[in-house]
């Protein structure tokens, strides 16, 4: 049994996602509040008894010049591993919604391992094409690092770090670096440091209104951490906690302060807080490519490996062409625009 809900009636969907082993905050109505310039739909799949067995939160991005839209389920849908029956039911409902709304494309990128051949077969059976790019060109990164927290204490957590990472944390403490929770009042300084990081690494930084909406709409699930030296903010990080998992979303630091390793201290504090909140996993999110010596981006891999995190390769970005010819026209237009 399928039910479609809007942002104002998503309590059951949000509760299901929070309690599920495959919880992801982007699959809740809270993320729909952050993405307020997109539309939002929630799909619930129920047993005959009324019990919810799967959900999908879809964002709608309108392309007004083409009179169509993209329906996108970030890190969705949510269902129990191996339950392909529920997956097919949810996808069927999403396809019907895409047809009703005139969408040219239905996109999903679930947190399912690339090695899960059963799920890969189910995706292909539904007519999806799978983009397995290993860089940051996808909506969500396919290559990630995840740290298992279950059964650890702050002491045993630090003990599994690489010795260089432990040394850097101690160095930060000896240098007088302290960590505190921030608020929206701290966003101007946080965004200033994000601009420095973006300029150095060649990407466009998010602006203050976006970070303000994350802190506001995620209703206590999002936390801003700030590292200070002699009363001055020298580094920052944004973490989201929900259900059994915490996500490191953004990190930045002042160029001059990096020698004192405030970022490593921030990571340790965030992971300790995630432990205290009962999280089983700490998600470092994306990297580019594989952890091989010929990868020019290997440094970020090494940094996350230093905390004991494990490399995870997900299935990728899956697109269903709901209106194939229109989708090709949109793709050509988008390539022309980016050029």
VEXGUFI-712189 format. One record per residue (C-alpha): residue in one letter; chain; x, y, z. Coordinates in steps of 0.25 Angstrom, whole numbers, always signed. Layout:
<nodes>
NODE tiba koldren     x     y     z
NODE    A       A     X     Y     Z
...
</nodes>
This chain:
<nodes>
NODE tiba koldren     x     y     z
NODE    X       A    +0    +0    +0
NODE    X       A    +6   +14    -4
NODE    X       A    +3   +27    +2
NODE    X       A    +8   +41    -3
NODE    X       A   +10   +52    +7
NODE    X       A   +15   +66    +7
NODE    X       A   +24   +74   +17
NODE    X       A   +13   +77   +26
NODE    X       A    +9   +62   +28
NODE    X       A   +22   +55   +28
NODE    X       A   +23   +51   +43
NODE    X       A   +22   +36   +41
NODE    X       A   +32   +37   +30
NODE    X       A   +42   +44   +38
NODE    X       A   +41   +35   +50
NODE    X       A   +42   +23   +41
NODE    X       A   +55   +28   +35
NODE    X       A   +61   +32   +49
NODE    X       A   +59   +18   +54
NODE    X       A   +63   +11   +42
NODE    X       A   +77    +4   +41
NODE    X       A   +79   +11   +28
NODE    X       A   +75   +25   +33
NODE    X       A   +79   +37   +25
NODE    X       A   +75   +51   +28
NODE    X       A   +74   +55   +14
NODE    X       A   +62   +45   +13
NODE    X       A   +54   +53   +23
NODE    X       A   +45   +65   +22
NODE    X       A   +55   +73   +30
NODE    X       A   +64   +73   +18
NODE    X       A   +52   +77    +9
NODE    X       A   +52   +90   +18
NODE    X       A   +66   +92   +15
NODE    X       A   +64   +91    +0
NODE    X       A   +53  +101    +1
NODE    X       A   +55  +105   -14
NODE    X       A   +51   +91   -18
NODE    X       A   +38   +84   -17
NODE    X       A   +37   +71    -7
NODE    X       A   +29   +58    -7
NODE    X       A   +29   +47    +2
NODE    X       A   +25   +33    -1
NODE    X       A   +22   +22    +9
NODE    X       A   +21    +7    +6
NODE    X       A   +12    +0   +16
NODE    X       A    +9   -14   +19
NODE    X       A    -6   -18   +19
NODE    X       A    -5   -17   +34
NODE    X       A    -1    -2   +33
NODE    X       A   +13    -4   +37
NODE    X       A   +23    +4   +29
NODE    X       A   +34    -4   +22
NODE    X       A   +40    +6   +13
NODE    X       A   +40   +21   +10
NODE    X       A   +45   +31    -1
NODE    X       A   +47   +46    +0
NODE    X       A   +47   +53   -14
NODE    X       A   +52   +67   -17
NODE    X       A   +46   +73   -29
NODE    X       A   +54   +83   -37
NODE    X       A   +47   +90   -48
NODE    X       A   +52   +94   -62
NODE    X       A   +42  +104   -66
NODE    X       A   +47  +107   -80
NODE    X       A   +45   +92   -83
NODE    X       A   +32   +91   -75
NODE    X       A   +38   +79   -68
NODE    X       A   +45   +75   -55
NODE    X       A   +55   +66   -48
NODE    X       A   +50   +57   -37
NODE    X       A   +62   +53   -28
NODE    X       A   +63   +44   -16
NODE    X       A   +76   +48    -9
NODE    X       A   +82   +35    -3
NODE    X       A   +68   +29    -4
NODE    X       A   +60   +21    -4
NODE    X       A   +60   +15   +11
NODE    X       A   +57    +0   +12
NODE    X       A   +63   -12   +19
NODE    X       A   +75   -18   +12
NODE    X       A   +71   -29    +2
NODE    X       A   +57   -25    +2
NODE    X       A   +55   -23   -13
NODE    X       A   +40   -25   -12
NODE    X       A   +39   -12    -5
NODE    X       A   +49    -5   -14
NODE    X       A   +41    -9   -26
NODE    X       A   +28    -4   -20
NODE    X       A   +35   +10   -16
NODE    X       A   +41   +11   -30
NODE    X       A   +27    +8   -36
NODE    X       A   +21   +19   -28
NODE    X       A   +32   +29   -31
NODE    X       A   +30   +26   -46
NODE    X       A   +15   +28   -45
NODE    X       A   +18   +42   -38
NODE    X       A   +28   +45   -49
NODE    X       A   +18   +43   -60
NODE    X       A    +8   +51   -53
NODE    X       A   +17   +63   -51
NODE    X       A   +23   +62   -65
NODE    X       A   +37   +59   -60
NODE    X       A   +48   +56   -70
NODE    X       A   +56   +48   -60
NODE    X       A   +55   +40   -47
NODE    X       A   +68   +40   -40
NODE    X       A   +73   +32   -28
NODE    X       A   +86   +29   -21
NODE    X       A   +84   +20    -9
NODE    X       A   +95   +17    +1
NODE    X       A   +96    +3    -5
NODE    X       A  +110    -4    -7
NODE    X       A  +115    -5   -22
NODE    X       A  +117   -20   -19
NODE    X       A  +102   -23   -16
NODE    X       A   +99   -30   -29
NODE    X       A   +85   -33   -24
NODE    X       A   +82   -18   -23
NODE    X       A   +89   -15   -36
NODE    X       A   +81   -25   -43
NODE    X       A   +68   -19   -37
NODE    X       A   +72    -5   -41
NODE    X       A   +75    -9   -56
NODE    X       A   +62   -17   -56
NODE    X       A   +55    -4   -53
NODE    X       A   +61    +2   -65
NODE    X       A   +71   +11   -58
NODE    X       A   +85   +15   -64
NODE    X       A   +96   +15   -54
NODE    X       A  +106   +26   -54
NODE    X       A  +119   +21   -47
NODE    X       A  +127   +33   -47
NODE    X       A  +138   +34   -36
NODE    X       A  +140   +49   -35
NODE    X       A  +130   +60   -30
NODE    X       A  +122   +61   -42
NODE    X       A  +110   +53   -37
NODE    X       A  +100   +59   -28
NODE    X       A  +105   +51   -16
NODE    X       A  +119   +45   -15
NODE    X       A  +120   +31   -19
NODE    X       A  +134   +28   -11
NODE    X       A  +133   +31    +4
NODE    X       A  +139   +27   +17
NODE    X       A  +132   +22   +29
NODE    X       A  +137   +20   +43
NODE    X       A  +130    +9   +52
NODE    X       A  +127   +15   +66
NODE    X       A  +119    +4   +72
NODE    X       A  +126    -2   +84
NODE    X       A  +136    +9   +85
NODE    X       A  +139   +19   +96
NODE    X       A  +146   +32   +94
NODE    X       A  +159   +25   +99
NODE    X       A  +158   +13   +90
NODE    X       A  +154   +22   +78
NODE    X       A  +167   +30   +79
NODE    X       A  +175   +18   +81
NODE    X       A  +171   +13   +67
NODE    X       A  +175   +26   +60
NODE    X       A  +188   +26   +53
NODE    X       A  +200   +31   +61
NODE    X       A  +201   +43   +53
NODE    X       A  +187   +47   +55
NODE    X       A  +188   +45   +70
NODE    X       A  +201   +53   +70
NODE    X       A  +194   +64   +62
NODE    X       A  +182   +64   +72
NODE    X       A  +192   +65   +84
NODE    X       A  +199   +76   +77
NODE    X       A  +186   +84   +76
NODE    X       A  +183   +83   +90
NODE    X       A  +198   +87   +94
NODE    X       A  +196   +99   +85
NODE    X       A  +184  +103   +93
NODE    X       A  +174  +100   +83
NODE    X       A  +160   +99   +89
NODE    X       A  +147   +94   +83
NODE    X       A  +133  +100   +85
NODE    X       A  +119   +99   +79
NODE    X       A  +115  +111   +70
NODE    X       A  +103  +117   +66
NODE    X       A   +97  +125   +54
NODE    X       A  +105  +137   +60
NODE    X       A  +118  +130   +56
NODE    X       A  +114  +128   +42
NODE    X       A  +121  +140   +36
NODE    X       A  +135  +135   +41
NODE    X       A  +131  +121   +37
NODE    X       A  +128  +125   +23
NODE    X       A  +140  +134   +22
NODE    X       A  +149  +121   +25
NODE    X       A  +140  +113   +15
NODE    X       A  +144  +123    +4
NODE    X       A  +159  +121    +7
NODE    X       A  +157  +106    +6
NODE    X       A  +149  +107    -7
NODE    X       A  +159  +117   -14
NODE    X       A  +170  +107   -10
NODE    X       A  +163   +95   -15
NODE    X       A  +156  +101   -27
NODE    X       A  +141   +99   -24
NODE    X       A  +130  +109   -21
NODE    X       A  +127  +111    -6
NODE    X       A  +113  +111    +0
NODE    X       A  +108  +124    +5
NODE    X       A  +103  +128   +19
NODE    X       A   +88  +127   +16
NODE    X       A   +90  +112   +12
NODE    X       A   +98  +109   +25
NODE    X       A   +87  +117   +33
NODE    X       A   +76  +108   +27
NODE    X       A   +83   +95   +31
NODE    X       A   +85  +100   +45
NODE    X       A   +71  +105   +46
NODE    X       A   +63   +94   +38
NODE    X       A   +70   +82   +43
NODE    X       A   +65   +85   +57
NODE    X       A   +76   +82   +66
NODE    X       A   +82   +70   +57
NODE    X       A   +92   +80   +51
NODE    X       A  +104   +85   +60
NODE    X       A  +114   +96   +57
NODE    X       A  +127   +93   +63
NODE    X       A  +138  +104   +65
NODE    X       A  +153  +103   +68
NODE    X       A  +159  +115   +75
NODE    X       A  +173  +120   +78
NODE    X       A  +174  +131   +88
NODE    X       A  +160  +134   +86
NODE    X       A  +160  +135   +71
NODE    X       A  +153  +125   +62
NODE    X       A  +163  +117   +54
NODE    X       A  +155  +105   +49
NODE    X       A  +141  +100   +48
NODE    X       A  +133   +88   +44
NODE    X       A  +118   +85   +42
NODE    X       A  +113   +71   +46
NODE    X       A   +99   +65   +45
NODE    X       A   +94   +54   +55
NODE    X       A   +81   +46   +53
NODE    X       A   +78   +32   +57
NODE    X       A   +90   +23   +57
NODE    X       A   +99   +31   +49
NODE    X       A  +107   +45   +49
NODE    X       A  +111   +52   +36
NODE    X       A  +123   +61   +35
NODE    X       A  +118   +71   +25
NODE    X       A  +127   +83   +24
NODE    X       A  +141   +87   +29
NODE    X       A  +150   +99   +28
NODE    X       A  +161  +106   +35
NODE    X       A  +169  +118   +34
NODE    X       A  +182  +117   +26
NODE    X       A  +191  +121   +36
NODE    X       A  +186  +112   +47
NODE    X       A  +187   +99   +40
NODE    X       A  +201   +96   +45
NODE    X       A  +194   +94   +59
NODE    X       A  +184   +84   +54
NODE    X       A  +171   +89   +59
NODE    X       A  +163   +81   +49
NODE    X       A  +168   +68   +55
NODE    X       A  +164   +73   +68
NODE    X       A  +150   +76   +63
NODE    X       A  +149   +63   +57
NODE    X       A  +152   +56   +70
NODE    X       A  +142   +65   +78
NODE    X       A  +131   +62   +67
NODE    X       A  +133   +47   +68
NODE    X       A  +133   +47   +83
NODE    X       A  +120   +54   +83
NODE    X       A  +114   +45   +73
NODE    X       A  +118   +33   +82
NODE    X       A  +111   +40   +94
NODE    X       A   +99   +42   +85
NODE    X       A   +98   +27   +82
NODE    X       A  +103   +27   +68
NODE    X       A  +108   +14   +62
NODE    X       A  +115   +21   +50
NODE    X       A  +122   +34   +47
NODE    X       A  +121   +37   +32
NODE    X       A  +133   +45   +26
NODE    X       A  +126   +46   +13
NODE    X       A  +133   +48    +0
NODE    X       A  +146   +46    -7
NODE    X       A  +150   +45   -21
NODE    X       A  +155   +32   -27
NODE    X       A  +161   +20   -21
NODE    X       A  +172   +20   -10
NODE    X       A  +183   +16   -19
NODE    X       A  +197   +23   -21
NODE    X       A  +194   +28   -35
NODE    X       A  +182   +36   -30
NODE    X       A  +186   +51   -29
NODE    X       A  +175   +53   -18
NODE    X       A  +181   +42    -9
NODE    X       A  +184   +52    +2
NODE    X       A  +169   +53    +6
NODE    X       A  +168   +38    +6
NODE    X       A  +180   +38   +15
NODE    X       A  +174   +48   +24
NODE    X       A  +161   +40   +26
NODE    X       A  +169   +27   +28
NODE    X       A  +177   +34   +39
NODE    X       A  +164   +33   +48
NODE    X       A  +162   +18   +45
NODE    X       A  +151   +20   +35
NODE    X       A  +148   +10   +24
NODE    X       A  +147   +12    +9
NODE    X       A  +133   +10    +4
NODE    X       A  +129   +10   -11
NODE    X       A  +114   +12   -14
NODE    X       A  +106    +8   -26
NODE    X       A  +106   +22   -32
NODE    X       A   +95   +31   -38
NODE    X       A   +84   +24   -44
NODE    X       A   +75   +31   -54
NODE    X       A   +62   +26   -60
NODE    X       A   +58   +34   -73
NODE    X       A   +43   +37   -71
NODE    X       A   +43   +45   -84
NODE    X       A   +55   +40   -92
NODE    X       A   +55   +50  -103
NODE    X       A   +52   +62   -94
NODE    X       A   +63   +57   -85
NODE    X       A   +73   +57   -96
NODE    X       A   +69   +71  -100
NODE    X       A   +71   +76   -85
NODE    X       A   +85   +69   -85
NODE    X       A   +90   +76   -97
NODE    X       A   +85   +89   -92
NODE    X       A   +92   +87   -78
NODE    X       A  +105   +84   -85
NODE    X       A  +104   +96   -94
NODE    X       A  +101  +105   -81
NODE    X       A  +113  +100   -73
NODE    X       A  +122  +102   -85
</nodes>
